[in-house]
């Protein structure tokens, strides 16, 4: 019934919900300490630190996810796959790479689910390099990653990550486009005839967009909440029990730490919601920010399942080029973060 009221009276219910959200969010730190204290755990012990971390970060991240997925669900109602494809088709490299990267931020696709859309873009006549910009930006610079980085590290880290992620997507797509590697697409992809994508012309009422936001919350949070809890549990264990000196030698700011992080990240598969809490815990133990962000970006943007799916679409040479260009960009991000922060 409450959801029905929200759909009917969003003008006054949305601000009220925002106020309630803000009040609850502001009390989480106090609440987490109170809960652990009530459990009778001795303060200043590894278990106390781990549980405080867990009981603070779980509701904090879930509240952020609820808010951002609701807002982005409304935003995404303006960007169907057909509209996205139509916006990118016919665009020249450069402008097209920038547009594709920006669209990648606001469209709800992970690294694996973006691959079928990648094929659809090629079928609709979108240039190869432009499609790669979208394929890179969609999982790596998504709204979940940005809101989690904002919540855990502050706006300056989130903005810097956004800027560097977009730079990787734009430059990598542009470089791949200039290499003229269309022949490295699998034969069945090359034979796809260009078709005109249908664009939905039906106007949605704002109440329908509210409904879309609610559906996005149910779908997205329903899929990632377990990853969030699991990731935070790992982060809590690291926070409470792993000595700081165990992290620094491997994930420090040495020149070899960033390439090692990228190599370690590729075989793993997780989304931003699961990996960023671990990044937070590693940071608290003295790991260098650029190094752990390089680990995170390689997990998200160069995951092994994505590469396996891409093999059905791309020949090995183009996959190797894609991995090389993106990995080079991630290395650059790691080194830049380690130098400036």
C-alpha positions in Angstrom: 0.0 0.0 0.0 2.8 2.4 0.8 4.3 1.8 -2.6 1.0 2.6 -4.2 0.9 5.9 -2.2 4.4 6.7 -3.4 3.4 6.2 -7.0 0.3 8.4 -6.6 1.8 11.2 -4.4 5.5 11.3 -5.2 5.8 15.1 -4.9 5.4 15.1 -1.1 6.3 11.5 -0.2 9.7 11.6 -1.9 11.1 14.6 0.1 9.7 13.0 3.3 11.5 9.7 2.5 14.7 11.6 1.8 14.6 13.3 5.2 14.0 10.0 6.9 16.8 8.4 4.9 19.2 11.2 5.9 18.3 10.9 9.6 18.8 7.2 9.7 22.0 7.4 7.8 23.4 9.9 10.2 22.9 7.6 13.2 24.5 4.5 11.8 27.9 5.0 13.5 26.4 5.4 16.9 24.0 2.5 16.3 26.8 0.1 15.2 28.9 0.8 18.3 25.8 0.5 20.6 24.9 -2.9 19.0 28.3 -4.4 19.5 28.5 -3.0 23.1 25.2 -4.6 23.9 26.6 -7.9 22.7 29.1 -7.7 25.6 32.2 -7.6 23.3 35.2 -6.0 25.0 36.1 -2.7 23.3 39.5 -2.3 21.5 39.7 -5.9 20.6 39.9 -7.4 17.1 36.4 -8.9 17.4 34.9 -5.5 18.6 36.6 -3.7 15.6 35.4 -6.4 13.1 31.8 -6.4 14.3 31.7 -2.6 14.5 32.9 -2.4 10.9 30.4 -5.0 9.8 27.3 -3.5 11.6 28.2 0.0 10.4 29.0 -0.8 6.8 26.2 -3.2 6.0 23.3 -0.7 6.6 25.3 2.2 5.3 26.0 0.5 1.9 22.5 -0.9 1.6 21.0 2.5 2.3 23.2 4.1 -0.3 22.3 1.4 -2.7 18.6 1.8 -2.1 18.8 5.6 -2.7 21.1 5.5 -5.8 19.4 2.6 -7.5 16.0 4.2 -7.1 17.2 7.5 -8.6 19.1 5.7 -11.4 16.1 3.6 -12.1 14.2 6.8 -12.9 17.1 8.0 -15.0 17.4 4.7 -16.8 13.7 4.9 -17.8 14.9 7.6 -20.3 17.7 5.3 -21.7 16.4 2.1 -23.2 18.9 -0.1 -25.1 17.1 1.0 -28.4 17.5 4.7 -27.5 21.1 4.1 -26.4 22.0 2.4 -29.7 20.2 5.1 -31.7 22.2 7.8 -29.9 25.5 6.2 -30.7 24.9 5.0 -34.2 26.3 7.3 -36.8 28.6 9.1 -34.4 32.2 9.6 -35.4 35.0 8.4 -33.2 36.0 10.9 -30.6 32.5 12.4 -30.0 31.1 8.9 -30.1 33.6 7.6 -27.6 32.8 10.3 -25.1 29.0 9.8 -25.6 29.4 6.0 -25.2 31.4 6.4 -22.0 28.9 8.8 -20.5 26.0 6.6 -21.4 27.9 3.7 -19.8 27.6 5.4 -16.5 23.8 5.8 -16.5 22.9 2.5 -18.1 22.5 -0.5 -15.8 24.8 -3.1 -17.3 27.6 -5.2 -15.7 30.6 -6.5 -17.6 28.8 -9.7 -18.7 25.4 -8.3 -19.5 27.0 -5.4 -21.5 28.3 -8.0 -24.0 25.0 -8.8 -25.7 24.3 -5.0 -26.0 27.8 -4.7 -27.5 26.8 -7.0 -30.3 23.5 -5.1 -30.8 25.5 -1.8 -31.2 27.7 -3.4 -33.8 24.6 -4.7 -35.6 23.1 -1.2 -35.5 26.2 0.3 -37.2 27.9 1.8 -34.1 31.7 2.0 -34.8 33.8 -0.7 -33.1 35.9 1.7 -31.0 32.7 3.5 -29.8 31.2 0.2 -28.7 34.4 -0.6 -26.7 34.1 2.7 -24.9 30.7 1.7 -23.8 31.8 -1.9 -22.9 34.5 -0.5 -20.7 32.6 2.3 -19.0 29.3 0.4 -18.3 30.8 -1.9 -15.6 33.7 0.1 -14.4 32.2 3.6 -13.9 28.7 2.7 -12.8 26.5 4.4 -10.3 27.0 1.7 -7.7 30.8 2.1 -7.8 30.6 5.8 -7.6 28.1 5.9 -4.7 30.1 3.3 -2.7 33.4 5.2 -3.3 31.6 8.4 -2.2 30.2 6.8 0.9 33.5 5.2 1.9 36.2 7.6 0.8 34.5 11.0 0.1 33.6 13.0 -3.0 37.1 13.8 -4.1 38.0 10.1 -4.5 34.7 9.4 -6.3 35.3 12.3 -8.7 38.9 11.3 -9.4 37.8 7.7 -10.0 35.0 8.9 -12.3 37.5 11.1 -14.3 40.1 8.4 -14.7 37.6 5.7 -15.5 36.0 7.9 -18.2 39.5 8.7 -19.5 40.3 5.0 -19.8 37.0 4.2 -21.6 37.3 7.1 -24.0 41.0 6.7 -24.9 40.9 2.8 -25.0 37.9 2.9 -27.3 39.5 5.6 -29.5 42.8 3.6 -29.8 41.0 0.3 -30.6 38.9 2.2 -33.2 42.0 3.6 -34.8 43.6 0.2 -35.1 40.9 -0.8 -37.7 40.4 -4.3 -36.2 36.9 -5.0 -37.6 38.4 -8.0 -39.3 39.1 -9.4 -35.8 35.4 -9.8 -35.1 34.1 -13.3 -35.3 32.7 -14.1 -38.8 29.1 -14.3 -37.6 29.3 -10.9 -36.1 30.7 -9.4 -39.3 27.8 -10.9 -41.3 25.2 -9.2 -39.2 23.3 -6.8 -41.4 22.8 -3.3 -40.2 19.3 -2.8 -39.0 17.5 0.3 -37.8 16.8 0.1 -34.1 13.3 0.8 -33.0 12.9 3.6 -30.6 10.2 3.7 -28.0 8.1 6.8 -28.6 5.6 6.3 -25.8 5.9 8.9 -23.2 6.0 7.7 -19.6 4.2 9.4 -16.8 6.3 10.3 -13.8 4.4 7.8 -11.7 5.5 5.2 -14.2 9.1 6.3 -13.8 8.7 6.0 -10.0 7.5 2.5 -10.6 10.6 1.9 -12.7 12.8 3.2 -9.9 11.1 0.8 -7.4 11.5 -2.1 -9.8 15.2 -1.2 -10.2 15.6 -1.2 -6.5 14.0 -4.7 -6.2 16.0 -6.1 -9.1 19.4 -4.5 -8.3 19.5 -4.7 -4.5 17.9 -8.1 -4.7 20.9 -9.3 -6.8 23.7 -7.6 -5.1 22.8 -7.4 -1.4 24.4 -10.8 -0.7 27.6 -9.7 -2.4 27.5 -6.6 -0.2 27.2 -8.6 3.0 29.8 -11.1 1.9 32.2 -8.4 0.8 31.8 -6.5 4.0 32.2 -9.6 6.1 35.5 -10.2 4.4 36.4 -6.6 4.9 35.4 -6.8 8.6 37.7 -9.8 9.1 40.5 -8.0 7.4 39.8 -4.9 9.4 39.8 -6.7 12.7 42.3 -9.5 12.4 44.8 -8.9 9.6 47.8 -7.0 10.8 48.7 -3.8 8.9 52.2 -5.0 8.2 50.8 -8.0 6.3 49.2 -5.7 3.6 51.8 -3.1 3.1 54.5 -5.2 1.4 52.1 -6.6 -1.3 49.7 -3.7 -1.9 51.9 -0.8 -1.2 53.0 2.0 -3.5 56.0 0.1 -5.0 56.2 0.2 -8.8 55.5 -3.6 -9.0 52.5 -3.5 -6.6 50.1 -2.0 -9.2 50.8 -4.6 -12.0 50.5 -7.4 -9.4 47.1 -6.1 -8.3 45.9 -6.1 -11.9 47.2 -9.6 -12.5 45.5 -10.8 -9.3 42.2 -9.1 -10.2 41.6 -10.5 -13.7 40.8 -14.1 -12.6 38.4 -12.9 -9.9 34.8 -12.0 -10.6 32.8 -9.7 -8.4 30.7 -6.5 -8.9 31.5 -3.2 -7.4 29.1 -3.8 -4.4 31.1 -6.8 -3.4 34.7 -5.6 -4.0 34.6 -2.0 -2.8 34.1 -2.9 0.9 37.1 -5.1 0.7 39.0 -2.2 -0.8 37.9 -0.1 2.1 39.3 -2.7 4.6 42.6 -3.0 2.7 43.0 0.7 2.8 42.5 0.8 6.5 45.3 -1.7 6.8 47.8 0.5 5.0 47.4 -0.6 1.4 48.0 2.1 -1.2 44.8 3.6 -2.7 46.0 3.4 -6.3 47.0 -0.2 -5.9 43.7 -1.4 -4.4 41.7 0.6 -7.0 43.7 -1.0 -9.7 42.8 -4.4 -8.2 39.1 -3.3 -8.1 39.1 -2.0 -11.6 40.7 -5.1 -13.1 38.1 -7.3 -11.2 35.2 -5.2 -12.6 36.4 -4.4 -16.1 38.6 -7.4 -17.0 36.8 -10.2 -15.3 37.4 -13.7 -16.6 33.7 -14.5 -17.3 33.5 -11.4 -19.5 36.5 -12.4 -21.5 35.1 -15.9 -22.0 31.8 -14.4 -23.3 33.7 -11.9 -25.5 35.6 -14.9 -27.1 32.3 -15.8 -28.8 32.3 -12.3 -30.4 35.9 -11.4 -30.8 38.9 -13.2 -32.2 41.9 -13.7 -29.9 44.0 -10.9 -31.3 41.2 -8.3 -30.6 40.6 -9.7 -27.1 44.3 -9.4 -26.4 44.3 -5.8 -27.7 41.3 -5.0 -25.5 42.9 -6.5 -22.4 46.2 -4.8 -23.1 44.7 -1.3 -23.7 42.4 -1.5 -20.7 45.1 -2.9 -18.4 47.4 -0.1 -19.5 44.8 2.4 -18.5 44.2 0.7 -15.1 47.9 0.7 -14.5 48.0 4.5 -15.2 45.1 5.0 -12.7 47.0 3.0 -10.1 50.2 5.0 -10.5 48.4 8.4 -10.6 46.4 7.7 -7.4 49.5 6.5 -5.6 51.4 9.7 -6.7 48.8 12.3 -5.9 47.2 10.8 -2.7 
